[in-house]
Amino acid sequence: MEEISVQEIPSKLTAWWLAARPKTLPAAVTPILIGSALALHANAFRAGPAFAALLCALLIQIATNYSNDLLDYKAGTDTEKRTGPARAVASKWLSEREMFWGTVVVIGLTVPLGLYLIANAGIVVLAIGLLSIAAGLAYTGGPYPLAYNGLGDLFVFIFFGGVATVGTYFVQAIQVTPEAFLAAVPAGGLITNILVINNYRDIDTDSETNKQTMAVKLGKSGTRIEYLFLIFVSYLIPLLFLLAFGYSGWVLLPFASLPLAIKPVRQLYSGMQGIELNQVLAETARLSLIFALLFSIGIVI
């Protein structure tokens, strides 16, 4: 679905879909793919827990996006100067009350899935789920919003990388391994880069509203280095799987996606700014998913 402008008034269903930020949803799929591939490699794959983990990841991300839409509006950071896609509450597509209850409903949908995972993998899953939901809400809410204090990138790396990847492996294998933690690095790194581009695009407007994202703290030059560093580290991990853990050469399959990584880097360093960066954000999300697909195939073969 194409992005629409603030002036256009979508249907309620379309408004909810756009508020879910569909271009970022591949981020929820990436760690589930990698964690499940590791489980399959270890002969521990279980379709039920893997699918439940995927649905939980998608729902938690959507709930985080809904909460972010509402809380950014209440904080006054979604202004008319914003160059990113239109936001549902700020654009008056959905009311504050609707967005609040929408967030509650989406979180509620994770409950039966969580109970199923607890029954399969133990009470530790409850702690993982509650912590993930709390962190998602704390991203732009609470007394110390993570996104407003330069901790958004770390939050995404930890929860979309470490927690989601290792957690997916755990609910199937009922154990954790060094490989699971290592595989979480590219999952977290490439997903974090989606946020890096989002915040890079919004540096000027975030600075004006005192939203101290990591990009605001690092500046444009430092943020470009962060983006490049996370890509470099992500592509280093398959080499470590080959050299340190004895996986087959197929684990280097992610290198086939290098052209997809080079393109947004070149665009970022070309001086692109404002609304142009929305395309770079979409390409970064696509890269995270394709890398995960190739890495997962390489792990399994």
VENFENBEL-V719343 format. One record per residue. N is the residue number from 1. PHI is phi as a letter, one per 20 degrees, with the letter a starting at -180 (* if undefined). PSI is psi as a letter, one per 20 degrees, with the letter a starting at -180 (* if undefined). BURIAL is + if it has 24 or more other C-alpha atoms within 12 Angstrom, else -. Layout:
# VENFENBEL-V719343
N:PHI:PSI:BURIAL  N:PHI:PSI:BURIAL
This chain:
# VENFENBEL-V719343
1:*:p:-  2:f:q:-  3:f:q:+  4:c:q:-  5:e:r:-  6:f:h:+  7:f:h:-  8:f:q:-  9:d:o:-  10:f:r:+  11:f:r:-  12:g:g:-  13:f:g:-  14:f:h:-  15:f:g:+  16:f:h:+  17:f:g:+  18:f:h:+  19:f:h:+  20:f:i:+  21:l:m:+  22:g:h:+  23:f:i:+  24:e:i:+  25:f:h:+  26:g:h:+  27:f:h:+  28:f:h:+  29:f:h:+  30:g:g:+  31:f:h:+  32:f:g:+  33:g:g:+  34:f:g:+  35:f:h:+  36:f:h:+  37:f:g:+  38:f:g:+  39:f:g:+  40:f:g:+  41:f:h:+  42:e:j:+  43:l:k:-  44:c:j:+  45:f:p:+  46:c:o:+  47:f:g:-  48:g:g:-  49:f:h:+  50:f:g:+  51:f:h:+  52:f:h:+  53:f:h:+  54:f:g:+  55:f:g:+  56:f:g:+  57:f:g:+  58:f:g:+  59:f:g:+  60:f:h:+  61:f:g:+  62:f:g:+  63:f:g:+  64:f:g:+  65:f:g:+  66:f:g:+  67:f:g:+  68:f:g:+  69:g:g:+  70:f:g:+  71:f:h:+  72:f:h:+  73:f:g:+  74:f:h:-  75:e:i:+  76:n:j:-  77:e:i:+  78:e:n:+  79:d:r:+  80:f:i:-  81:e:i:-  82:f:p:+  83:d:i:+  84:f:r:+  85:g:q:+  86:f:q:+  87:d:q:+  88:f:g:+  89:f:g:+  90:f:h:+  91:e:i:+  92:m:k:+  93:f:h:+  94:c:q:+  95:e:r:-  96:g:g:+  97:f:g:-  98:f:g:-  99:f:h:+  100:g:g:+  101:f:h:-  102:f:g:+  103:f:g:+  104:f:g:-  105:f:g:-  106:f:g:+  107:f:g:+  108:f:h:-  109:f:i:-  110:f:i:+  111:f:g:+  112:f:h:-  113:f:g:+  114:f:g:+  115:f:h:+  116:f:g:+  117:f:h:+  118:f:g:+  119:f:h:-  120:e:h:+  121:c:i:+  122:o:r:-  123:f:i:-  124:f:h:-  125:f:h:+  126:f:g:+  127:f:g:-  128:f:g:+  129:f:g:+  130:f:g:+  131:f:h:-  132:f:g:+  133:f:g:+  134:f:g:+  135:f:h:+  136:f:g:+  137:f:h:+  138:f:i:+  139:g:g:+  140:c:j:+  141:c:a:+  142:n:a:-  143:f:i:-  144:c:m:-  145:g:p:+  146:f:g:+  147:f:h:+  148:e:i:+  149:c:k:+  150:m:j:+  151:d:j:+  152:f:g:+  153:f:g:+  154:f:g:+  155:g:g:+  156:f:g:+  157:f:g:+  158:f:g:+  159:e:h:+  160:e:i:+  161:e:f:+  162:f:g:+  163:f:g:+  164:f:g:+  165:f:g:+  166:f:h:+  167:f:g:+  168:f:g:+  169:f:g:+  170:f:g:+  171:f:i:+  172:d:g:+  173:e:i:+  174:l:k:+  175:a:r:-  176:c:q:+  177:c:r:-  178:g:h:-  179:f:h:+  180:f:g:+  181:f:h:+  182:f:g:+  183:f:h:+  184:f:i:+  185:f:g:+  186:f:h:+  187:g:g:+  188:f:h:+  189:f:g:+  190:f:h:+  191:f:h:+  192:g:h:+  193:f:h:+  194:f:g:+  195:f:h:+  196:g:g:+  197:f:g:+  198:g:g:+  199:f:h:+  200:f:g:+  201:g:h:+  202:e:j:+  203:g:g:+  204:f:g:+  205:f:h:+  206:f:h:+  207:f:g:+  208:f:h:-  209:e:j:-  210:m:k:-  211:e:o:+  212:e:m:+  213:f:r:+  214:g:h:+  215:f:g:+  216:f:g:+  217:f:h:+  218:e:h:-  219:n:r:+  220:f:g:+  221:f:g:-  222:f:h:-  223:f:h:+  224:f:h:+  225:f:g:-  226:g:g:+  227:f:g:+  228:f:h:+  229:f:g:-  230:f:h:+  231:f:g:+  232:g:g:+  233:f:h:+  234:f:g:+  235:f:i:+  236:f:h:+  237:f:g:+  238:g:h:+  239:f:g:+  240:f:h:+  241:f:h:+  242:f:g:-  243:e:h:-  244:e:h:-  245:d:j:-  246:m:k:-  247:f:r:+  248:f:r:-  249:f:i:-  250:f:h:-  251:f:i:+  252:e:j:+  253:g:h:+  254:g:h:+  255:f:i:+  256:f:i:-  257:e:j:+  258:g:g:-  259:g:h:-  260:f:h:+  261:e:h:+  262:f:h:-  263:g:g:-  264:f:h:+  265:f:g:+  266:f:g:-  267:f:g:+  268:f:g:+  269:e:i:-  270:e:i:-  271:n:j:-  272:g:q:-  273:b:r:+  274:m:c:+  275:f:h:-  276:g:h:+  277:f:i:+  278:f:h:+  279:f:h:+  280:f:h:+  281:f:g:+  282:f:h:+  283:f:h:+  284:f:g:+  285:f:g:+  286:f:g:+  287:g:g:+  288:f:h:+  289:f:g:+  290:f:g:+  291:g:g:+  292:f:g:+  293:f:g:+  294:f:g:+  295:f:g:+  296:f:g:+  297:f:g:+  298:f:h:+  299:f:g:+  300:f:g:+  301:f:*:-
